Each structure stands twice: as C-alpha cells, then as structure tokens.
Amino acid sequence: MKIVIYSKTNCVYCTKAKNLVKNLGLEYTEKSLEKDFGSDPSKMLEDIGKPVRQMPQIKIDDELIGGYNQLVEHFEKQGKVNFKGEIK
C-alpha cells in the first residue's frame, strides 16, 4: 500500500492523519506545502490532482481519499479502526 499525506505546518489534522497511519504500522510519504512545494499551493494542488481547500489530503495507491475524516472512514471500512479513528 502506497500512502502519501499532503500536509502543511501547524495543521492539527495533518498530525492526526500521520499518527493514525503510524499507529496502524503503515509507512507513508509526506509531501509538505512548505518543504516540497516552496509554499506554492498551486504546485501542491497540481500534484494532488484536483482543487482542494483543506489539509491534509491523503492518497492511497494513487487514489485521492480526501482528508482526515475520509482516512478514518477508509480504515473503518477495513475494520482497522472505529468511527473515532481508534485502533481496534
């Protein structure tokens, strides 16, 4: 499974998404607005593949899942977490 988390500095939900993936024992690649895109949102949006307004944005196997809540829903459907994002 290839996971990419698009994030920005001081983003609470970005941190929550990264922690959730780590706690599930999965590896991910982080792409930071500031570090990887020179703080240019248009470059990040081009890489994400569609206009979005919230961070984080998560791709799994090159498919855009969405933000933190959609990440929880994704893993809830797989039976790995509950609706609160707590590991089962």
PyMOL commands that set and color helices and strands:
alter all, ss='L'
color gray80, all
select helices_A, chain A and resi 12-23+33-36+41-48+68-77
alter helices_A, ss='H'
color red, helices_A
select strands_A, chain A and resi 3-7+29-32+57-60+63-66
alter strands_A, ss='S'
color yellow, strands_A
deselect
rebuild
show_as cartoon
